[in-house]
Amino acid sequence: MDRADRRIGRWPAVAVAVLLGLAAAVWAVLPDGHAARVERVAGCHDPAAQPRIETLAGGRQAVRLRVLLWNVEGLPWPIRSGRDAKLARIAQWIAQRRAAGLGPDILILHKAFTPAASRIALAGSFRSVLPGPALDDARHLPAAAAPAAFATSADWRKGEGLGKWLDSGLYIATDLPVLARFHLPFGAATCAGYDCLANKGSQAAIVAIPGAPDVLRIFNTHRNAREPSGVSIARAETAHALQTEENDLILQAIRAEGGAMIAAGDFNNYRAGDRMGRFANDPGFRLAAKGSGLAARAAPMTDAKAWTDAYDLIGFRSTDALHVEPLAVATLFDGLHGPRLADHPAQYVIFRLNWNARSAPRRIAVPACP
C-alpha cells in the first residue's frame, strides 16, 4: 500500500474520532437533570410559623393562607440563557417577603429545571420543600391509552422518544405540617414535542391546618405545552387530554373529589384537557378569579373571563367541614405590577379557610418542634 492509500485508510478513524469528540462536547454542555432537585421534609412543625386563627361572626374560626404560583422559566441552556440573574431576583423577593412576615404560606413553582430556579423554593426558608417527579421516576399508575396514530407518529426531531433530560420542574413549599405527599410523572408516551424531554407530571401534599377539623389537599401540575412544544396543535391537544386523564388518577388517590383542596396548574382555556376531567366535571370546584380591583370571585370552570385574565390559575374546593374561599387575587411581575422576571407572571391569591368553632380540631400527626 502506498502513502496515498494509507492516508485514505486513516480517514474513517479520523472521522470517528472527530464525531466522538463532538458527541462528548455536546454531552458535556447538556443540562444535568439531577442537579436542580432540592428536597426538605420537616419532621416537626413550628406552631409559631402557622397562620393565626381568627374568630368570625356566627361561631366560626378561620385562617388566611397566601398562595403564590409562579412559572419561573427556569429553562437550561441551550433553550434559554442568561436566566440566573432574574431567577435570583425572584428568590430574593420571596425571601424578603417571608422575612417580613408577608408570606407566601404556600409557594407553588413550575419550570424550576435549573439549580438557580430550584433555589427559589429554598429562599423563603420553608420548613418543607417538596419536589415533583424526579428525572428517573416512572409512572406506577396506569397511563392513559393513546390513540394508535398518536403513538406511531412520534418525531425524534421534536424531542419525542429521546428519553427524559429534565425532571418535572414542580415544587410545593410550605410551613404547614405535611401529613402525606405524592408525585407521579405522566406516561412516557403521553406527551408531545419538546415537552417529552422533561419528566412532567403532578404532585400533591396533604397538610394540616392547626385548629381545623379537616386536612387540606394541595395539588400542582404542569401539562403539555401548546405552540412551544413544536408539534401540531392537534398533537399537543391530544397529549394535554391524555395527561388530564392521568391527573385524575392521582386526584382519586388523594380523594380530592371529596375533600377540601387548593389546586394550581399551568392551564389554558384553549386546551382540550381543561374541558374534561375531574376539575371540569366537579360542580364544587371553582377558580380563584379576579373580581373588582384586588377582590377575588369564585368562578366555575366554564367562566371564559377567568381563563383570559391569567396565564396560570389556582382553583379550590370546599367541604362541609372546611370551607375555602378566595379573598384577593393579584397578578405580579407582569411588566405593570413589577418588572417581568419570567415569561409567565406570578399569581398571588389570598384564601380564607373557615370552620365551625365547635368542631373538634383534627389531631396533627406531625409533632410540634421543641
Kinemage of the C-alpha trace (Angstrom):
@kinemage 1
@onewidth
@group {chain A} dominant
@subgroup {mainchain}
@vectorlist {calphas} color= white
{ca met a 1} P 0.000 0.000 0.000
{ca asp a 2} L 1.423 3.355 -0.987
{ca arg a 3} L 1.230 6.530 1.122
{ca ala a 4} L -1.933 7.802 -0.605
{ca asp a 5} L -3.720 4.538 0.209
{ca arg a 6} L -2.554 4.741 3.835
{ca arg a 7} L -3.826 8.337 4.091
{ca ile a 8} L -7.219 7.301 2.665
{ca gly a 9} L -7.355 4.368 5.094
{ca arg a 10} L -6.824 6.672 8.044
{ca trp a 11} L -9.808 8.930 7.185
{ca pro a 12} L -12.513 6.657 8.692
{ca ala a 13} L -10.643 6.509 12.004
{ca val a 14} L -10.165 10.292 11.995
{ca ala a 15} L -13.852 10.821 11.206
{ca val a 16} L -14.888 8.525 14.058
{ca ala a 17} L -12.571 10.352 16.462
{ca val a 18} L -13.967 13.730 15.400
{ca leu a 19} L -17.556 12.546 15.783
{ca leu a 20} L -16.815 11.084 19.221
{ca gly a 21} L -15.176 14.351 20.224
{ca leu a 22} L -18.191 16.355 19.051
{ca ala a 23} L -20.561 13.990 20.864
{ca ala a 24} L -18.548 14.339 24.071
{ca ala a 25} L -18.546 18.137 23.746
{ca val a 26} L -22.309 18.226 23.202
{ca trp a 27} L -22.900 15.829 26.112
{ca ala a 28} L -20.781 17.986 28.398
{ca val a 29} L -22.972 21.058 27.892
{ca leu a 30} L -26.354 19.289 28.029
{ca pro a 31} L -28.386 20.102 31.170
{ca asp a 32} L -27.926 17.830 34.178
{ca gly a 33} L -31.422 16.678 35.020
{ca his a 34} L -30.404 15.694 38.550
{ca ala a 35} L -28.538 18.866 39.539
{ca ala a 36} L -31.538 21.097 40.205
{ca arg a 37} L -33.525 18.855 42.521
{ca val a 38} L -33.866 20.029 46.135
{ca glu a 39} L -35.959 18.481 48.883
{ca arg a 40} L -36.724 19.133 52.529
{ca val a 41} L -39.381 17.405 54.607
{ca ala a 42} L -39.888 18.664 58.165
{ca gly a 43} L -40.245 16.013 60.832
{ca cys a 44} L -41.966 18.501 63.135
{ca his a 45} L -43.947 21.702 62.797
{ca asp a 46} L -43.333 25.102 64.343
{ca pro a 47} L -46.548 26.398 65.965
{ca ala a 48} L -45.211 29.959 65.733
{ca ala a 49} L -44.928 29.637 61.934
{ca gln a 50} L -48.578 28.623 61.456
{ca pro a 51} L -51.227 31.091 60.249
{ca arg a 52} L -53.083 32.905 63.015
{ca ile a 53} L -56.597 31.690 63.833
{ca glu a 54} L -59.288 34.380 63.540
{ca thr a 55} L -62.697 34.341 65.197
{ca leu a 56} L -65.565 35.174 62.833
{ca ala a 57} L -69.156 36.064 63.445
{ca gly a 58} L -71.558 33.166 63.725
{ca gly a 59} L -69.343 30.875 65.742
{ca arg a 60} L -66.748 30.119 63.125
{ca gln a 61} L -62.962 30.207 63.114
{ca ala a 62} L -60.674 30.872 60.161
{ca val a 63} L -57.115 31.197 58.905
{ca arg a 64} L -55.798 33.077 55.898
{ca leu a 65} L -53.435 31.360 53.500
{ca arg a 66} L -51.362 33.313 50.990
{ca val a 67} L -50.598 31.199 47.916
{ca leu a 68} L -48.027 32.191 45.298
{ca leu a 69} L -47.978 30.350 41.970
{ca trp a 70} L -45.123 31.115 39.597
{ca asn a 71} L -43.881 29.512 36.399
{ca val a 72} L -40.344 30.855 36.789
{ca glu a 73} L -38.984 29.959 33.316
{ca gly a 74} L -36.060 28.063 34.807
{ca leu a 75} L -35.057 26.527 31.492
{ca pro a 76} L -31.474 25.418 30.846
{ca trp a 77} L -29.082 26.313 28.046
{ca pro a 78} L -29.393 25.998 25.056
{ca ile a 79} L -33.168 26.529 25.415
{ca arg a 80} L -32.593 29.707 27.473
{ca ser a 81} L -29.507 31.605 28.538
{ca gly a 82} L -28.818 34.401 30.988
{ca arg a 83} L -31.689 33.481 33.314
{ca asp a 84} L -29.749 33.207 36.596
{ca ala a 85} L -29.873 36.911 37.464
{ca lys a 86} L -33.658 37.144 37.130
{ca leu a 87} L -34.161 33.858 38.956
{ca ala a 88} L -32.031 35.242 41.796
{ca arg a 89} L -34.274 38.339 41.903
{ca ile a 90} L -37.335 36.112 42.237
{ca ala a 91} L -35.693 34.225 45.099
{ca gln a 92} L -34.670 37.456 46.799
{ca trp a 93} L -38.188 38.907 46.592
{ca ile a 94} L -39.722 35.792 48.162
{ca ala a 95} L -37.053 35.717 50.890
{ca gln a 96} L -37.679 39.368 51.745
{ca arg a 97} L -41.445 38.898 51.955
{ca arg a 98} L -41.044 35.849 54.134
{ca ala a 99} L -38.612 37.642 56.439
{ca ala a 100} L -41.129 40.477 56.822
{ca gly a 101} L -43.922 38.036 57.698
{ca leu a 102} L -45.841 38.720 54.495
{ca gly a 103} L -45.926 35.192 53.093
{ca pro a 104} L -46.482 33.298 50.969
{ca asp a 105} L -47.694 30.443 53.186
{ca ile a 106} L -47.690 28.107 50.197
{ca leu a 107} L -45.273 28.505 47.269
{ca ile a 108} L -46.000 26.568 44.072
{ca leu a 109} L -43.437 26.534 41.269
{ca his a 110} L -43.432 25.405 37.664
{ca lys a 111} L -40.477 25.011 35.318
{ca ala a 112} L -37.814 25.040 38.066
{ca phe a 113} L -35.466 22.930 35.947
{ca thr a 114} L -32.111 24.538 36.860
{ca pro a 115} L -30.278 24.950 40.190
{ca ala a 116} L -30.874 28.721 40.084
{ca ala a 117} L -34.591 28.058 39.651
{ca ser a 118} L -34.982 25.391 42.334
{ca arg a 119} L -33.111 27.607 44.820
{ca ile a 120} L -36.226 29.804 44.721
{ca ala a 121} L -38.017 27.083 46.696
{ca leu a 122} L -35.299 27.246 49.367
{ca ala a 123} L -35.065 31.031 49.519
{ca gly a 124} L -38.059 31.502 51.782
{ca ser a 125} L -36.709 29.077 54.417
{ca phe a 126} L -39.852 26.962 54.223
{ca arg a 127} L -39.832 24.012 56.591
{ca ser a 128} L -40.900 21.631 53.807
{ca val a 129} L -39.818 21.859 50.172
{ca leu a 130} L -41.472 19.110 48.148
{ca pro a 131} L -40.340 18.417 44.566
{ca gly a 132} L -42.472 16.789 41.924
{ca pro a 133} L -41.425 13.754 39.851
{ca ala a 134} L -37.678 13.250 39.550
{ca leu a 135} L -35.809 12.630 36.308
{ca asp a 136} L -35.762 8.843 36.772
{ca asp a 137} L -39.254 8.395 38.200
{ca ala a 138} L -41.545 6.063 36.269
{ca arg a 139} L -45.314 6.081 36.331
{ca his a 140} L -46.664 3.362 38.658
{ca leu a 141} L -50.337 4.009 37.920
{ca pro a 142} L -51.876 3.137 34.554
{ca ala a 143} L -51.061 5.541 31.744
{ca ala a 144} L -53.807 6.883 29.508
{ca ala a 145} L -54.354 4.917 26.308
{ca ala a 146} L -53.022 6.987 23.431
{ca pro a 147} L -54.653 6.654 20.004
{ca ala a 148} L -52.687 4.382 17.693
{ca ala a 149} L -51.902 7.187 15.248
{ca phe a 150} L -50.574 9.346 18.084
{ca ala a 151} L -48.274 6.608 19.388
{ca thr a 152} L -46.823 5.702 15.992
{ca ser a 153} L -46.153 9.245 14.769
{ca ala a 154} L -43.574 10.285 17.386
{ca asp a 155} L -40.889 12.546 15.894
{ca trp a 156} L -37.429 12.403 17.484
{ca arg a 157} L -36.536 15.701 15.765
{ca lys a 158} L -39.130 17.331 18.068
{ca gly a 159} L -37.756 15.650 21.192
{ca glu a 160} L -40.089 12.658 21.208
{ca gly a 161} L -38.729 9.209 22.025
{ca leu a 162} L -35.347 10.527 23.205
{ca gly a 163} L -35.916 9.871 26.898
{ca lys a 164} L -36.076 12.375 29.749
{ca trp a 165} L -33.365 15.009 30.165
{ca leu a 166} L -35.013 17.089 32.902
{ca asp a 167} L -37.169 16.395 35.946
{ca ser a 168} L -40.705 17.752 36.370
{ca gly a 169} L -39.706 21.265 37.492
{ca leu a 170} L -42.561 21.195 40.062
{ca tyr a 171} L -42.345 22.316 43.711
{ca ile a 172} L -44.637 22.871 46.677
{ca ala a 173} L -43.076 24.657 49.670
{ca thr a 174} L -44.815 25.420 52.969
{ca asp a 175} L -44.519 25.642 56.751
{ca leu a 176} L -47.814 23.792 57.216
{ca pro a 177} L -47.439 20.280 58.699
{ca val a 178} L -47.164 17.823 55.799
{ca leu a 179} L -49.082 14.641 56.570
{ca ala a 180} L -48.612 12.895 53.233
{ca arg a 181} L -47.259 13.653 49.773
{ca phe a 182} L -47.424 12.107 46.326
{ca his a 183} L -45.866 12.731 42.950
{ca leu a 184} L -46.325 10.957 39.668
{ca pro a 185} L -44.990 11.591 36.152
{ca phe a 186} L -47.135 11.398 33.077
{ca gly a 187} L -46.832 8.310 30.930
{ca ala a 188} L -43.667 8.100 28.845
{ca ala a 189} L -45.717 8.155 25.628
{ca thr a 190} L -48.457 10.615 26.639
{ca cys a 191} L -46.505 13.731 25.787
{ca ala a 192} L -45.941 15.749 22.635
{ca gly a 193} L -42.936 17.557 21.174
{ca tyr a 194} L -40.168 19.095 23.243
{ca asp a 195} L -42.225 18.619 26.404
{ca cys a 196} L -41.244 14.945 26.215
{ca leu a 197} L -37.699 15.881 27.273
{ca ala a 198} L -38.952 16.766 30.785
{ca asn a 199} L -40.488 14.253 33.181
{ca lys a 200} L -43.591 16.372 33.682
{ca gly a 201} L -46.442 15.172 35.841
{ca ser a 202} L -48.261 16.142 39.013
{ca gln a 203} L -47.738 16.284 42.760
{ca ala a 204} L -49.920 16.573 45.813
{ca ala a 205} L -49.460 17.258 49.502
{ca ile a 206} L -51.933 16.709 52.311
{ca val a 207} L -51.351 19.297 55.023
{ca ala a 208} L -52.838 20.047 58.423
{ca ile a 209} L -54.400 23.378 59.284
{ca pro a 210} L -53.816 23.795 63.045
{ca gly a 211} L -57.156 24.164 64.809
{ca ala a 212} L -59.196 22.966 61.813
{ca pro a 213} L -61.312 19.795 61.818
{ca asp a 214} L -60.103 18.579 58.429
{ca val a 215} L -56.999 18.485 56.231
{ca leu a 216} L -56.242 20.475 53.086
{ca arg a 217} L -55.046 18.925 49.839
{ca ile a 218} L -52.610 20.906 47.677
{ca phe a 219} L -52.306 19.837 44.040
{ca asn a 220} L -49.809 21.011 41.419
{ca thr a 221} L -49.401 20.048 37.772
{ca his a 222} L -47.812 21.245 34.540
{ca arg a 223} L -49.403 19.774 31.449
{ca asn a 224} L -48.119 19.696 27.892
{ca ala a 225} L -47.333 22.977 26.171
{ca arg a 226} L -49.185 24.011 23.035
{ca glu a 227} L -47.240 26.041 20.434
{ca pro a 228} L -43.870 25.851 22.325
{ca ser a 229} L -43.961 22.052 22.081
{ca gly a 230} L -43.013 22.372 18.406
{ca val a 231} L -45.683 19.972 17.125
{ca ser a 232} L -49.119 20.461 15.611
{ca ile a 233} L -51.899 21.920 17.742
{ca ala a 234} L -53.866 18.688 17.310
{ca arg a 235} L -50.986 16.592 18.646
{ca ala a 236} L -50.393 18.937 21.591
{ca glu a 237} L -54.127 18.919 22.389
{ca thr a 238} L -54.177 15.114 22.350
{ca ala a 239} L -51.268 14.955 24.807
{ca his a 240} L -52.944 17.537 27.023
{ca ala a 241} L -56.153 15.485 27.153
{ca leu a 242} L -54.243 12.266 27.921
{ca gln a 243} L -52.378 13.978 30.744
{ca thr a 244} L -55.669 15.247 32.153
{ca glu a 245} L -56.833 11.632 32.411
{ca glu a 246} L -53.608 10.760 34.202
{ca asn a 247} L -54.007 13.726 36.578
{ca asp a 248} L -57.387 12.320 37.543
{ca leu a 249} L -55.817 9.152 38.915
{ca ile a 250} L -53.640 10.998 41.420
{ca leu a 251} L -56.623 13.185 42.341
{ca gln a 252} L -58.510 9.982 43.042
{ca ala a 253} L -55.591 8.695 45.141
{ca ile a 254} L -55.706 11.749 47.418
{ca arg a 255} L -59.533 11.647 47.490
{ca ala a 256} L -59.648 15.148 46.084
{ca glu a 257} L -63.221 14.697 44.883
{ca gly a 258} L -64.411 14.538 48.496
{ca gly a 259} L -62.007 16.816 50.306
{ca ala a 260} L -61.016 20.457 50.639
{ca met a 261} L -58.365 21.355 48.077
{ca ile a 262} L -56.293 24.117 46.536
{ca ala a 263} L -55.107 23.171 43.038
{ca ala a 264} L -52.626 25.027 40.850
{ca gly a 265} L -51.777 24.353 37.252
{ca asp a 266} L -50.335 25.664 34.036
{ca phe a 267} L -53.811 25.540 32.478
{ca asn a 268} L -55.075 27.151 29.296
{ca asn a 269} L -58.631 27.755 28.181
{ca tyr a 270} L -57.942 26.620 24.650
{ca arg a 271} L -56.610 23.185 25.536
{ca ala a 272} L -58.794 20.127 25.324
{ca gly a 273} L -57.853 18.876 28.773
{ca asp a 274} L -59.472 21.792 30.551
{ca arg a 275} L -62.880 20.861 29.174
{ca met a 276} L -62.743 17.343 30.623
{ca gly a 277} L -61.555 15.553 33.722
{ca arg a 278} L -62.383 15.885 37.413
{ca phe a 279} L -61.907 19.641 37.645
{ca ala a 280} L -64.225 20.354 34.729
{ca asn a 281} L -66.853 17.866 35.878
{ca asp a 282} L -66.785 18.662 39.591
{ca pro a 283} L -69.586 21.161 40.334
{ca gly a 284} L -67.882 22.030 43.619
{ca phe a 285} L -64.568 23.056 42.013
{ca arg a 286} L -64.080 26.785 41.434
{ca leu a 287} L -61.359 29.037 40.047
{ca ala a 288} L -59.935 31.888 42.118
{ca ala a 289} L -60.693 34.598 39.570
{ca lys a 290} L -60.262 38.351 39.500
{ca gly a 291} L -63.194 40.450 40.629
{ca ser a 292} L -63.240 44.207 41.165
{ca gly a 293} L -59.807 45.631 41.994
{ca leu a 294} L -57.905 43.069 44.040
{ca ala a 295} L -61.046 41.341 45.238
{ca ala a 296} L -61.463 37.715 44.215
{ca arg a 297} L -64.506 35.874 42.987
{ca ala a 298} L -65.280 32.179 42.788
{ca ala a 299} L -65.702 31.272 39.104
{ca pro a 300} L -66.812 27.969 37.549
{ca met a 301} L -64.541 26.207 35.108
{ca thr a 302} L -66.761 27.450 32.259
{ca asp a 303} L -66.051 31.124 33.065
{ca ala a 304} L -64.167 32.395 29.988
{ca lys a 305} L -63.036 35.618 31.665
{ca ala a 306} L -61.330 33.705 34.476
{ca trp a 307} L -59.178 31.938 31.862
{ca thr a 308} L -58.258 35.002 29.856
{ca asp a 309} L -57.356 37.055 32.943
{ca ala a 310} L -54.374 34.877 33.869
{ca tyr a 311} L -51.718 32.623 32.365
{ca asp a 312} L -51.752 30.160 35.254
{ca leu a 313} L -54.671 29.571 37.545
{ca ile a 314} L -55.460 28.429 41.058
{ca gly a 315} L -58.674 26.599 41.864
{ca phe a 316} L -60.219 25.310 45.056
{ca arg a 317} L -62.849 23.046 46.526
{ca ser a 318} L -64.669 23.304 49.867
{ca thr a 319} L -66.279 20.734 52.129
{ca asp a 320} L -68.861 20.998 54.868
{ca ala a 321} L -66.070 20.672 57.422
{ca leu a 322} L -63.622 23.112 55.835
{ca his a 323} L -64.856 25.994 53.711
{ca val a 324} L -62.371 27.538 51.261
{ca glu a 325} L -62.944 30.991 49.752
{ca pro a 326} L -60.669 33.356 47.810
{ca leu a 327} L -60.432 36.877 49.201
{ca ala a 328} L -57.937 38.554 46.866
{ca val a 329} L -56.195 37.836 43.567
{ca ala a 330} L -53.229 39.719 42.107
{ca thr a 331} L -51.060 39.254 39.034
{ca leu a 332} L -47.487 40.314 39.831
{ca phe a 333} L -44.287 40.837 37.834
{ca asp a 334} L -46.142 41.214 34.565
{ca gly a 335} L -44.436 44.438 33.443
{ca leu a 336} L -47.197 46.537 35.039
{ca his a 337} L -47.101 45.326 38.616
{ca gly a 338} L -43.372 44.801 38.922
{ca pro a 339} L -40.773 44.005 36.248
{ca arg a 340} L -41.272 40.960 34.069
{ca leu a 341} L -38.892 38.350 35.506
{ca ala a 342} L -40.220 35.289 33.641
{ca asp a 343} L -42.333 34.513 30.611
{ca his a 344} L -45.248 33.921 32.986
{ca pro a 345} L -46.290 36.457 35.616
{ca ala a 346} L -46.828 35.354 39.216
{ca gln a 347} L -50.328 34.675 40.549
{ca tyr a 348} L -50.914 35.598 44.197
{ca val a 349} L -54.131 34.500 45.903
{ca ile a 350} L -55.227 35.027 49.499
{ca phe a 351} L -57.627 32.331 50.695
{ca arg a 352} L -59.647 32.171 53.871
{ca leu a 353} L -60.362 28.722 55.276
{ca asn a 354} L -63.093 28.655 57.900
{ca trp a 355} L -64.859 26.052 60.016
{ca asn a 356} L -67.330 25.651 62.838
{ca ala a 357} L -65.577 26.603 66.076
{ca arg a 358} L -67.442 23.813 67.879
{ca ser a 359} L -65.890 21.162 65.617
{ca ala a 360} L -63.111 19.161 67.237
{ca pro a 361} L -59.742 20.031 65.670
{ca arg a 362} L -58.041 17.214 63.832
{ca arg a 363} L -55.038 15.809 65.645
{ca ile a 364} L -51.820 16.710 63.850
{ca ala a 365} L -49.690 13.640 63.321
{ca val a 366} L -46.553 15.748 62.851
{ca pro a 367} L -45.279 16.736 66.337
{ca ala a 368} L -44.527 20.307 67.337
{ca cys a 369} L -40.842 21.192 67.211
{ca pro a 370} L -39.197 21.502 70.641
